[in-house]
Amino acid sequence: MIIILAEAIAKTIAMLAKDGRYREVYIPDDLYRELREAVDERERLQEQLTAIHNRVVRWLDIRFLEFQTVFKGWEVRQHGKEVSSQNRSSTLHPKNLHPR
């Protein structure tokens, strides 16, 4: 499947080059560097978020064994979607946590 897709892409590029319609994309070095740095930062933040999530789950498993049976999860959700950071403080009030 991958080989067939690669062949199709190669044929398309060859046809475009033959017709003079294929150009290499120019990305300035400084912009390319910024994009690489942004991707690296996102990956680093994603790893940190996963580590923090795992720590919270572990802490809940150790301290509150019944938590998973009473609540759907420890993440703040409102009407099926995650709440923005601006609204979290009011949403974290105990009256806003919904049991299963």
N, CA and C of each residue as an Amber inpcrd file, in Angstrom:
protein
   300
   0.8260000  -1.1980000   0.0000000   0.0000000   0.0000000   0.0000000
   0.8640000   1.2540000   0.0000000   1.8830000   1.2750000   0.8770000
   2.7610000   2.4520000   0.9610000   3.5610000   2.6110000  -0.3190000
   4.0120000   1.4820000  -0.8890000   4.7940000   1.5350000  -2.1230000
   3.9460000   2.0830000  -3.2620000   2.6960000   1.6600000  -3.3410000
   1.7900000   2.1470000  -4.3870000   1.5670000   3.6420000  -4.2420000
   1.3790000   4.1060000  -2.9980000   1.1800000   5.5330000  -2.7420000
   2.4250000   6.3220000  -3.1170000   3.6080000   5.8220000  -2.7510000
   4.8630000   6.5070000  -3.0730000   5.0550000   6.5900000  -4.5880000
   4.7120000   5.5140000  -5.2890000   4.8180000   5.5260000  -6.7510000
   3.8750000   6.5490000  -7.3640000   2.6680000   6.6430000  -6.8400000
   1.6970000   7.6120000  -7.3500000   2.1830000   9.0380000  -7.1200000
   2.7510000   9.2820000  -5.9430000   3.2850000  10.6230000  -5.6500000
   4.4540000  10.9330000  -6.5760000   5.3390000   9.9610000  -6.7910000
   6.4900000  10.1650000  -7.6730000   6.0390000  10.4540000  -9.0970000
   5.0330000   9.7280000  -9.5780000   4.5150000   9.9600000 -10.9280000
   3.8920000  11.3490000 -11.0510000   3.1700000  11.7570000 -10.0220000
   2.5490000  13.0870000 -10.0340000   3.6090000  14.1820000 -10.0780000
   4.6470000  14.0390000  -9.2380000   5.7280000  15.0400000  -9.2190000
   6.4490000  15.0590000 -10.5600000   6.7090000  13.8780000 -11.1510000
   7.3820000  13.8060000 -12.4480000   6.5470000  14.4920000 -13.5300000
   5.2480000  14.2700000 -13.5140000   4.3680000  14.8850000 -14.5060000
   4.3520000  16.4060000 -14.3300000   4.2680000  16.8730000 -13.0850000
   4.2780000  18.3190000 -12.8350000   5.6110000  18.9400000 -13.2560000
   6.7300000  18.2560000 -12.9720000   8.0430000  18.7720000 -13.3570000
   8.1710000  18.8260000 -14.8760000   7.6810000  17.7980000 -15.5590000
   7.7340000  17.7450000 -17.0270000   6.9570000  18.9150000 -17.6200000
   5.8140000  19.2300000 -17.0240000   4.9790000  20.3260000 -17.5290000
   5.4500000  21.6990000 -17.0590000   6.4790000  21.7170000 -16.1990000
   7.0070000  22.9890000 -15.7030000   6.1510000  23.5970000 -14.6120000
   5.3200000  22.7990000 -13.9630000   4.4360000  23.3260000 -12.9270000
   4.8800000  22.9550000 -11.5210000   6.0280000  22.2960000 -11.3870000
   6.4970000  21.8800000 -10.0590000   7.6290000  22.7930000  -9.6260000
   7.4930000  23.3440000  -8.4380000   8.5390000  24.2010000  -7.8700000
   8.8470000  23.7360000  -6.4620000  10.0990000  23.8280000  -6.0960000
  10.4800000  23.5550000  -4.7140000   9.9140000  24.6680000  -3.8430000
   9.4590000  24.3110000  -2.6720000   8.9200000  25.3050000  -1.7490000
  10.0910000  25.9590000  -1.0330000  10.0990000  27.2830000  -1.0310000
  11.1630000  28.0120000  -0.3520000  10.6620000  28.4500000   1.0190000
  11.3570000  28.0070000   2.0440000  11.0610000  28.4390000   3.4060000
  12.3260000  29.1190000   3.9290000  12.2390000  30.4000000   4.2680000
  13.4260000  31.0940000   4.7860000  14.0010000  30.3680000   6.0020000
  15.3240000  30.4050000   6.1340000  16.0040000  29.6830000   7.2130000
  15.4960000  30.0790000   8.5930000  15.2710000  31.3830000   8.8230000
  14.8250000  31.8140000  10.1440000  13.4190000  31.2960000  10.4480000
  12.5490000  31.2640000   9.4670000  11.2030000  30.7440000   9.6660000
  11.2450000  29.2350000   9.9150000  12.0780000  28.5290000   9.1560000
  12.2240000  27.0910000   9.3210000  12.7610000  26.7650000  10.7140000
  13.7170000  27.5670000  11.1870000  14.2770000  27.3820000  12.5330000
  13.1930000  27.6040000  13.5850000  12.3890000  28.6400000  13.4200000
  11.3070000  28.9240000  14.3670000  10.2820000  27.7880000  14.3850000
   9.9670000  27.2640000  13.2160000   9.0220000  26.1510000  13.1470000
   9.5770000  24.9120000  13.8630000  10.8660000  24.6120000  13.6350000
  11.4910000  23.4740000  14.3140000  11.4680000  23.6640000  15.8230000
  11.7920000  24.8960000  16.2710000  11.7900000  25.1800000  17.7050000
  10.3830000  25.0510000  18.2850000   9.3840000  25.5070000  17.5510000
   7.9950000  25.4120000  18.0250000   7.5610000  23.9510000  18.1290000
   7.9200000  23.1350000  17.1450000   7.5750000  21.7140000  17.1810000
   8.2820000  21.0320000  18.3450000   9.5720000  21.3490000  18.5410000
  10.3180000  20.7650000  19.6610000   9.6950000  21.1590000  21.0020000
   9.2990000  22.4200000  21.1310000   8.6780000  22.9020000  22.3690000
   7.3380000  22.2050000  22.6110000   6.5420000  22.0420000  21.5480000
   5.2550000  21.3610000  21.6880000   5.4640000  19.9220000  22.1490000
   6.4320000  19.2330000  21.5680000   6.7070000  17.8570000  21.9720000
   7.1470000  17.7940000  23.4360000   7.9920000  18.7520000  23.8470000
   8.4520000  18.7920000  25.2340000   7.2810000  19.0350000  26.1800000
   6.4060000  19.9720000  25.8350000   5.2420000  20.2660000  26.6620000
   4.2840000  19.0810000  26.7110000   4.1230000  18.4010000  25.5760000
   3.2440000  17.2330000  25.5340000   3.7790000  16.1300000  26.4440000
   5.1050000  15.9160000  26.4400000   5.7050000  14.9170000  27.3280000
   5.4960000  15.2960000  28.7930000   5.6700000  16.5830000  29.1200000
   5.4510000  17.0420000  30.4920000   3.9900000  16.8510000  30.9030000
   3.0710000  17.1780000  30.0070000   1.6490000  17.0260000  30.2990000
   1.3030000  15.5620000  30.5570000   1.8570000  14.6720000  29.7570000
   1.6220000  13.2430000  29.9540000   2.1820000  12.7810000  31.2930000
   3.3860000  13.2520000  31.6420000   3.9960000  12.8750000  32.9230000
   3.1540000  13.3760000  34.0900000   2.6670000  14.6100000  34.0080000
   1.8340000  15.1710000  35.0770000   0.5170000  14.4000000  35.1660000
  -0.0740000  14.1000000  34.0280000  -1.3190000  13.3330000  34.0040000
  -1.1120000  11.9890000  34.6910000  -0.0100000  11.3070000  34.3620000
   0.2690000  10.0070000  34.9690000   0.4890000  10.1200000  36.4760000
   1.1450000  11.2100000  36.9150000   1.3470000  11.4180000  38.3580000
   0.0190000  11.6140000  39.0790000  -0.8760000  12.3940000  38.4720000
  -2.1760000  12.6410000  39.1000000  -2.9780000  11.3450000  39.1730000
  -2.9870000  10.5750000  38.0920000  -3.7100000   9.3010000  38.0900000
  -3.1440000   8.3760000  39.1600000  -1.8100000   8.3060000  39.2590000
  -1.1790000   7.4580000  40.2770000  -1.5620000   7.9300000  41.6760000
  -1.5120000   9.2470000  41.8980000  -1.8490000   9.8010000  43.2060000
  -3.3040000   9.4850000  43.5540000  -4.1960000   9.6290000  42.5760000
  -5.6040000   9.3080000  42.8180000  -5.7820000   7.8180000  43.1250000
  -5.0440000   6.9730000  42.4100000  -5.1340000   5.5290000  42.6540000
  -4.6480000   5.1650000  44.0590000  -3.6370000   5.8750000  44.5520000
  -3.0890000   5.5820000  45.8840000  -3.9760000   6.1660000  46.9760000
  -4.3760000   7.4180000  46.8420000  -5.0880000   8.1240000  47.9130000
  -6.6050000   7.9290000  47.8870000  -7.1900000   7.8420000  46.7000000
  -8.6450000   7.7580000  46.5720000  -9.0120000   6.5800000  45.6670000
  -8.9970000   5.3990000  46.2190000  -9.2730000   4.2010000  45.4300000
 -10.6540000   4.2310000  44.7960000 -11.6080000   4.8570000  45.4600000
 -12.9820000   4.8870000  44.9620000 -13.2100000   5.9700000  43.9100000
 -12.2400000   6.8070000  43.6510000 -12.4170000   7.9500000  42.7560000
 -12.8990000   7.5220000  41.3690000 -12.2620000   6.5110000  40.7770000
 -12.6220000   6.0760000  39.4290000 -14.0370000   5.5040000  39.3580000
 -14.5350000   4.9740000  40.4640000 -15.8960000   4.4340000  40.4360000
 -16.9430000   5.5250000  40.6580000 -16.5680000   6.6110000  41.3290000
 -17.5150000   7.6900000  41.6150000 -17.5380000   8.7270000  40.4910000
 -16.3570000   9.0810000  39.9810000 -16.2540000  10.1190000  38.9560000
 -15.7560000   9.5270000  37.6490000 -16.1020000  10.1790000  36.5380000
 -15.6470000   9.7160000  35.2260000 -14.1500000   9.9190000  35.0740000
 -13.6100000  10.9690000  35.6320000 -12.1870000  11.2650000  35.5150000
 -11.8500000  12.5020000  36.3120000 -10.5850000  12.7820000  36.4510000
 -10.1660000  13.9360000  37.2400000 -10.0680000  15.1990000  36.4030000
 -10.1540000  15.0840000  35.0850000 -10.0640000  16.2530000  34.2320000
 -11.3680000  17.0430000  34.2940000 -11.2700000  18.3470000  34.2400000
 -12.4470000  19.2020000  34.3160000 -13.1070000  19.2320000  32.9430000
 -14.3670000  18.8470000  32.8890000 -15.1190000  18.8570000  31.6360000
 -16.4670000  19.5150000  31.8940000 -16.9620000  20.1560000  30.8710000
 -18.2510000  20.8170000  30.9910000 -19.0290000  20.5470000  29.7110000
 -20.1390000  19.8780000  29.8240000 -20.9800000  19.5440000  28.6690000
 -20.1970000  18.7750000  27.6120000 -19.3550000  17.8330000  28.0420000
 -18.6600000  16.9480000  27.1180000 -17.3910000  17.5010000  26.5070000
 -16.9950000  18.7290000  26.8530000 -15.7490000  19.2490000  26.2980000
 -14.9170000  19.8720000  27.4080000 -13.6170000  19.9160000  27.1880000
 -12.7200000  20.4240000  28.2070000 -12.9270000  21.9260000  28.3820000
 -12.8080000  22.3870000  29.6070000 -13.0360000  23.7860000  29.9400000
 -11.7440000  24.5690000  29.7260000 -11.8520000  25.7850000  29.1890000
 -10.6620000  26.6010000  28.9820000 -10.0660000  26.9990000  30.3230000
  -8.7880000  27.3450000  30.2990000  -8.0870000  27.6650000  31.5370000
  -8.6780000  28.8980000  32.2210000  -9.3270000  29.7940000  31.4830000
  -9.9280000  30.9910000  32.0740000 -11.1070000  30.6390000  32.9700000
 -11.8420000  29.5840000  32.6240000 -13.0340000  29.2240000  33.3710000
 -12.8010000  28.1110000  34.3870000 -11.5800000  27.6090000  34.5040000
 -11.3330000  26.4590000  35.3610000 -11.5500000  26.7360000  36.8340000
 -11.1610000  27.9190000  37.3100000 -11.2590000  28.1670000  38.7480000
 -12.6990000  28.0730000  39.2270000 -13.6440000  28.6160000  38.4710000
 -15.0380000  28.5250000  38.8850000 -15.5760000  27.1150000  38.6790000
 -15.0680000  26.4010000  37.6900000 -15.5550000  25.0600000  37.3930000
 -15.0320000  24.0460000  38.4020000 -13.9080000  24.3350000  39.0420000
 -13.3270000  23.3870000  39.9900000 -14.0760000  23.3290000  41.3140000
 -15.0380000  24.1930000  41.4990000 -15.8200000  24.1820000  42.7250000
 -16.5070000  22.8150000  42.8510000 -16.5550000  22.2290000  44.0690000
 -17.1380000  20.8840000  44.2380000 -18.5410000  20.7230000  43.6900000
 -19.3590000  21.7730000  43.7060000 -20.7150000  21.6510000  43.2020000
 -20.7340000  21.4230000  41.6860000 -19.6210000  21.7240000  40.9920000
 -19.5510000  21.5490000  39.5430000 -18.9820000  20.1860000  39.1300000
 -18.5010000  19.3820000  40.0660000 -17.9970000  18.0610000  39.7520000
 -19.1780000  17.0950000  39.7290000 -19.3640000  16.4410000  38.6240000
 -20.5320000  15.5730000  38.4500000 -20.1600000  14.1170000  38.6570000
 -20.8270000  13.4120000  39.5830000 -20.5810000  11.9750000  39.7120000
 -21.1680000  11.2260000  38.5240000 -20.7430000   9.9860000  38.3540000
 -21.2470000   9.1760000  37.2340000 -22.7160000   8.9560000  37.3230000
